Amino acid sequence: MTLRPIITLPDEKTLRQISRPVAAVDAEVRKQWDDMLETMYHAPGIGLAAIQIGLPRRLLVIDLAKDGEEKQPLFVANPEIVWKSEAQSDYEEGCLSIPE
Protein backbone atom coordinates (compact mmCIF):
# COMPACT_ATOMS: atom_id res chain seq x y z
CA MET A 1 0.00 0.00 0.00
CA THR A 2 1.12 3.53 -0.77
CA LEU A 3 0.18 6.67 1.10
CA ARG A 4 -1.03 9.18 -1.49
CA PRO A 5 -1.34 12.98 -1.16
CA ILE A 6 -4.93 14.19 -0.83
CA ILE A 7 -5.95 16.87 -3.34
CA THR A 8 -7.54 19.83 -1.55
CA LEU A 9 -9.22 23.09 -2.49
CA PRO A 10 -8.48 25.36 -4.21
CA ASP A 11 -7.50 22.65 -6.77
CA GLU A 12 -10.99 22.52 -8.26
CA LYS A 13 -9.60 21.67 -11.72
CA THR A 14 -8.57 18.23 -10.42
CA LEU A 15 -11.44 17.69 -7.99
CA ARG A 16 -14.14 18.52 -10.56
CA GLN A 17 -12.88 16.16 -13.26
CA ILE A 18 -15.45 13.67 -14.49
CA SER A 19 -14.36 10.24 -13.31
CA ARG A 20 -14.28 7.27 -15.68
CA PRO A 21 -16.33 4.15 -14.92
CA VAL A 22 -14.42 1.04 -13.92
CA ALA A 23 -14.80 -1.76 -16.49
CA ALA A 24 -13.55 -4.57 -14.23
CA VAL A 25 -12.23 -5.03 -10.72
CA ASP A 26 -8.71 -6.24 -11.43
CA ALA A 27 -5.33 -6.11 -9.66
CA GLU A 28 -4.87 -2.44 -10.60
CA VAL A 29 -8.23 -1.46 -9.06
CA ARG A 30 -7.49 -3.49 -5.91
CA LYS A 31 -4.11 -1.73 -5.57
CA GLN A 32 -5.80 1.67 -5.98
CA TRP A 33 -8.36 0.75 -3.31
CA ASP A 34 -5.55 -0.34 -0.96
CA ASP A 35 -3.72 2.98 -1.51
CA MET A 36 -6.96 4.91 -0.96
CA LEU A 37 -7.72 3.02 2.25
CA GLU A 38 -4.24 3.62 3.68
CA THR A 39 -4.48 7.31 2.74
CA MET A 40 -7.96 7.64 4.28
CA TYR A 41 -6.94 5.97 7.57
CA HIS A 42 -3.80 8.12 7.78
CA ALA A 43 -5.75 11.40 7.22
CA PRO A 44 -7.84 10.26 9.32
CA GLY A 45 -11.16 10.03 7.56
CA ILE A 46 -14.17 7.75 7.03
CA GLY A 47 -14.42 7.96 3.25
CA LEU A 48 -12.32 8.82 0.21
CA ALA A 49 -13.06 8.99 -3.50
CA ALA A 50 -10.36 8.23 -6.07
CA ILE A 51 -10.51 11.77 -7.48
CA GLN A 52 -9.36 13.02 -4.06
CA ILE A 53 -5.97 11.41 -4.72
CA GLY A 54 -5.92 12.53 -8.34
CA LEU A 55 -7.37 9.39 -9.95
CA PRO A 56 -10.38 10.23 -12.15
CA ARG A 57 -11.98 6.79 -11.66
CA ARG A 58 -15.35 5.91 -10.14
CA LEU A 59 -13.93 4.30 -7.00
CA LEU A 60 -14.35 5.00 -3.31
CA VAL A 61 -13.57 3.51 0.08
CA ILE A 62 -15.55 3.90 3.29
CA ASP A 63 -15.07 2.71 6.87
CA LEU A 64 -17.61 3.83 9.48
CA ALA A 65 -16.07 1.82 12.36
CA LYS A 66 -15.62 3.93 15.47
CA ASP A 67 -12.35 4.18 17.42
CA GLY A 68 -11.68 0.90 19.19
CA GLU A 69 -13.95 -1.09 16.86
CA GLU A 70 -12.67 -3.57 14.30
CA LYS A 71 -12.12 -1.91 10.92
CA GLN A 72 -14.84 -2.69 8.36
CA PRO A 73 -13.71 -1.21 5.04
CA LEU A 74 -16.16 -1.03 2.16
CA PHE A 75 -14.77 -0.89 -1.39
CA VAL A 76 -17.08 0.59 -4.05
CA ALA A 77 -16.76 0.72 -7.84
CA ASN A 78 -19.10 2.72 -10.08
CA PRO A 79 -21.35 4.10 -7.31
CA GLU A 80 -24.72 5.55 -8.29
CA ILE A 81 -27.27 7.46 -6.24
CA VAL A 82 -30.54 5.65 -6.94
CA TRP A 83 -32.71 6.99 -4.10
CA LYS A 84 -32.75 9.94 -1.74
CA SER A 85 -34.71 10.45 1.45
CA GLU A 86 -36.75 13.59 1.98
CA ALA A 87 -35.52 13.68 5.60
CA GLN A 88 -32.80 16.20 6.40
CA SER A 89 -30.16 16.23 9.12
CA ASP A 90 -27.38 18.59 10.14
CA TYR A 91 -23.86 17.18 10.32
CA GLU A 92 -20.40 18.67 10.49
CA GLU A 93 -18.68 18.55 7.09
CA GLY A 94 -15.82 16.07 7.06
CA CYS A 95 -14.53 16.08 3.47
CA LEU A 96 -10.78 15.49 3.43
CA SER A 97 -10.48 17.70 0.33
CA ILE A 98 -12.03 20.71 2.11
CA PRO A 99 -9.82 21.33 5.15
CA GLU A 100 -11.14 23.40 8.04
Backbone as CSV, one residue per row, in Angstrom:
resi,resn,N_x,N_y,N_z,CA_x,CA_y,CA_z,C_x,C_y,C_z
1,MET,0.847,-1.183,0.000,0.000,0.000,0.000,0.890,1.244,0.000
2,THR,0.386,2.271,-0.652,1.119,3.526,-0.771,0.265,4.673,-0.268
3,LEU,0.843,5.471,0.616,0.179,6.671,1.104,0.219,7.714,-0.004
4,ARG,-0.936,8.218,-0.383,-1.033,9.181,-1.491,-1.406,10.559,-0.955
5,PRO,-0.927,11.633,-1.594,-1.343,12.978,-1.159,-2.809,13.217,-1.508
6,ILE,-3.522,13.861,-0.604,-4.933,14.185,-0.829,-5.007,15.560,-1.492
7,ILE,-5.738,15.622,-2.610,-5.952,16.867,-3.337,-6.965,17.698,-2.551
8,THR,-6.639,18.971,-2.316,-7.537,19.833,-1.552,-7.850,21.099,-2.347
9,LEU,-8.920,21.779,-1.922,-9.217,23.088,-2.488,-8.052,24.014,-2.183
10,PRO,-7.694,24.872,-3.090,-8.483,25.358,-4.208,-8.270,24.603,-5.527
11,ASP,-7.750,23.400,-5.526,-7.495,22.651,-6.767,-8.789,22.073,-7.329
12,GLU,-9.709,22.961,-7.709,-10.994,22.520,-8.263,-10.834,21.872,-9.638
13,LYS,-9.804,22.261,-10.386,-9.597,21.673,-11.717,-9.475,20.156,-11.605
14,THR,-8.719,19.682,-10.627,-8.573,18.233,-10.422,-9.830,17.648,-9.800
15,LEU,-10.320,18.257,-8.735,-11.444,17.692,-7.989,-12.745,17.638,-8.786
16,ARG,-12.905,18.488,-9.777,-14.141,18.522,-10.557,-14.058,17.744,-11.872
17,GLN,-12.965,17.003,-12.067,-12.883,16.163,-13.260,-14.000,15.125,-13.239
18,ILE,-14.462,14.744,-14.402,-15.447,13.669,-14.492,-14.696,12.347,-14.459
19,SER,-15.058,11.508,-13.497,-14.365,10.241,-13.309,-14.873,9.175,-14.271
20,ARG,-13.951,8.355,-14.752,-14.279,7.270,-15.683,-14.857,6.067,-14.927
21,PRO,-15.842,5.390,-15.525,-16.329,4.148,-14.923,-15.226,3.096,-14.920
22,VAL,-15.359,2.154,-14.023,-14.419,1.039,-13.923,-15.026,-0.138,-14.681
23,ALA,-14.295,-0.658,-15.667,-14.803,-1.760,-16.494,-14.751,-3.091,-15.761
24,ALA,-13.706,-3.301,-14.951,-13.550,-4.572,-14.231,-12.723,-4.337,-12.981
25,VAL,-13.033,-5.091,-11.941,-12.233,-5.032,-10.723,-11.080,-6.009,-10.920
26,ASP,-9.910,-5.435,-11.167,-8.713,-6.240,-11.425,-7.636,-5.873,-10.402
27,ALA,-6.433,-6.367,-10.599,-5.334,-6.113,-9.662,-5.036,-4.622,-9.539
28,GLU,-5.123,-3.878,-10.631,-4.868,-2.437,-10.598,-5.900,-1.722,-9.723
29,VAL,-7.174,-2.066,-9.874,-8.233,-1.458,-9.062,-8.042,-1.821,-7.595
30,ARG,-7.718,-3.075,-7.304,-7.493,-3.486,-5.908,-6.325,-2.726,-5.289
31,LYS,-5.269,-2.491,-6.050,-4.114,-1.728,-5.572,-4.534,-0.279,-5.298
32,GLN,-5.332,0.296,-6.193,-5.802,1.666,-5.976,-6.666,1.750,-4.728
33,TRP,-7.548,0.781,-4.533,-8.364,0.750,-3.309,-7.474,0.665,-2.067
34,ASP,-6.459,-0.198,-2.111,-5.550,-0.336,-0.959,-4.853,0.994,-0.652
35,ASP,-4.367,1.678,-1.701,-3.721,2.977,-1.509,-4.714,3.990,-0.933
36,MET,-5.937,3.988,-1.449,-6.956,4.913,-0.964,-7.276,4.645,0.506
37,LEU,-7.389,3.371,0.867,-7.716,3.019,2.247,-6.601,3.462,3.199
38,GLU,-5.351,3.194,2.844,-4.236,3.618,3.681,-4.227,5.140,3.826
39,THR,-4.457,5.846,2.730,-4.481,7.307,2.739,-5.614,7.825,3.615
40,MET,-6.795,7.219,3.496,-7.957,7.636,4.282,-7.708,7.422,5.779
41,TYR,-7.200,6.242,6.152,-6.940,5.970,7.572,-5.884,6.933,8.127
42,HIS,-4.883,7.242,7.328,-3.805,8.118,7.778,-4.303,9.549,7.986
43,ALA,-5.318,9.996,7.236,-5.747,11.399,7.224,-6.174,11.960,8.596
44,PRO,-6.944,11.414,9.445,-7.837,10.263,9.315,-9.190,10.703,8.766
45,GLY,-9.845,9.761,8.103,-11.163,10.030,7.557,-12.010,8.777,7.559
46,ILE,-13.267,8.907,7.098,-14.172,7.755,7.034,-14.557,7.411,5.602
47,GLY,-14.110,8.230,4.643,-14.418,7.960,3.249,-13.473,8.725,2.341
48,LEU,-13.207,8.163,1.162,-12.319,8.820,0.208,-12.668,8.343,-1.195
49,ALA,-12.821,9.304,-2.103,-13.057,8.990,-3.505,-11.724,9.051,-4.248
50,ALA,-11.609,8.289,-5.313,-10.362,8.226,-6.067,-9.927,9.600,-6.570
51,ILE,-10.872,10.440,-6.964,-10.514,11.768,-7.476,-9.786,12.581,-6.417
52,GLN,-10.009,12.281,-5.144,-9.357,13.024,-4.064,-7.863,12.724,-3.963
53,ILE,-7.418,11.666,-4.637,-5.974,11.410,-4.724,-5.506,11.540,-6.173
54,GLY,-6.315,12.224,-6.978,-5.923,12.533,-8.344,-6.200,11.459,-9.367
55,LEU,-7.004,10.456,-9.016,-7.367,9.393,-9.953,-8.803,9.610,-10.424
56,PRO,-9.014,10.002,-11.665,-10.381,10.226,-12.151,-11.071,8.913,-12.524
57,ARG,-11.296,8.076,-11.492,-11.977,6.791,-11.662,-13.119,6.723,-10.665
58,ARG,-14.173,6.003,-11.013,-15.350,5.908,-10.142,-15.120,4.839,-9.076
59,LEU,-14.277,5.185,-8.109,-13.926,4.302,-7.000,-14.031,5.079,-5.697
60,LEU,-14.402,4.388,-4.630,-14.352,4.997,-3.309,-14.179,3.930,-2.250
61,VAL,-13.698,4.371,-1.094,-13.569,3.506,0.077,-14.254,4.203,1.243
62,ILE,-14.831,3.397,2.125,-15.546,3.902,3.292,-15.257,2.969,4.453
63,ASP,-15.118,3.527,5.651,-15.070,2.711,6.868,-15.687,3.525,7.990
64,LEU,-16.874,3.111,8.445,-17.607,3.835,9.480,-17.354,3.303,10.886
65,ALA,-16.387,2.368,11.036,-16.072,1.823,12.360,-15.579,2.947,13.268
66,LYS,-16.034,2.923,14.487,-15.624,3.927,15.466,-14.276,3.523,16.076
67,ASP,-13.618,4.478,16.738,-12.353,4.183,17.417,-12.542,3.014,18.365
68,GLY,-11.618,2.072,18.319,-11.678,0.900,19.186,-12.448,-0.264,18.584
69,GLU,-13.224,-0.019,17.538,-13.955,-1.091,16.857,-13.078,-1.692,15.761
70,GLU,-13.384,-2.925,15.402,-12.673,-3.566,14.303,-12.973,-2.821,13.001
71,LYS,-11.936,-2.600,12.204,-12.119,-1.909,10.925,-13.023,-2.736,10.016
72,GLN,-13.901,-2.039,9.276,-14.842,-2.689,8.364,-14.866,-1.933,7.033
73,PRO,-13.754,-1.981,6.285,-13.706,-1.207,5.044,-14.692,-1.705,3.992
74,LEU,-15.248,-0.752,3.269,-16.156,-1.032,2.162,-15.501,-0.464,0.904
75,PHE,-15.394,-1.277,-0.129,-14.775,-0.889,-1.393,-15.880,-0.797,-2.439
76,VAL,-15.981,0.352,-3.119,-17.078,0.585,-4.054,-16.523,0.986,-5.424
77,ALA,-17.080,0.360,-6.462,-16.765,0.723,-7.843,-18.053,1.164,-8.526
78,ASN,-17.967,2.202,-9.305,-19.098,2.719,-10.079,-20.331,3.013,-9.237
79,PRO,-20.189,3.791,-8.149,-21.352,4.099,-7.313,-22.367,4.954,-8.065
80,GLU,-23.633,4.756,-7.733,-24.724,5.553,-8.292,-25.701,5.875,-7.180
81,ILE,-26.198,7.091,-7.165,-27.267,7.460,-6.238,-28.578,7.080,-6.918
82,VAL,-29.300,6.136,-6.321,-30.543,5.650,-6.937,-31.785,6.031,-6.138
83,TRP,-31.583,6.597,-4.942,-32.705,6.993,-4.098,-32.211,8.030,-3.107
84,LYS,-33.089,8.920,-2.723,-32.747,9.942,-1.740,-33.937,10.140,-0.820
85,SER,-33.673,10.203,0.457,-34.707,10.455,1.448,-35.089,11.924,1.445
86,GLU,-36.316,12.204,1.819,-36.754,13.592,1.977,-36.318,14.145,3.338
87,ALA,-35.945,13.258,4.269,-35.516,13.682,5.603,-34.198,14.445,5.503
88,GLN,-34.022,15.420,6.376,-32.800,16.196,6.399,-32.208,16.171,7.788
89,SER,-30.884,16.204,7.853,-30.159,16.231,9.125,-28.990,17.183,9.001
90,ASP,-28.567,17.725,10.110,-27.384,18.586,10.142,-26.206,17.773,10.648
91,TYR,-25.095,17.856,9.927,-23.864,17.181,10.321,-22.700,18.114,10.037
92,GLU,-21.621,17.922,10.762,-20.402,18.673,10.490,-19.752,18.109,9.237
93,GLU,-19.348,18.983,8.326,-18.683,18.553,7.089,-17.352,17.896,7.436
94,GLY,-17.059,16.783,6.767,-15.822,16.071,7.060,-15.030,15.716,5.820
95,CYS,-15.227,16.402,4.723,-14.533,16.079,3.475,-13.038,16.359,3.618
96,LEU,-12.224,15.352,3.323,-10.778,15.494,3.432,-10.203,16.467,2.402
97,SER,-10.950,16.768,1.352,-10.475,17.704,0.326,-10.874,19.153,0.620
98,ILE,-11.634,19.347,1.705,-12.028,20.708,2.107,-11.594,20.889,3.562
99,PRO,-10.313,21.182,3.763,-9.823,21.329,5.153,-10.480,22.497,5.866
100,GLU,-10.564,22.376,7.172,-11.137,23.403,8.039,-12.617,23.543,7.802
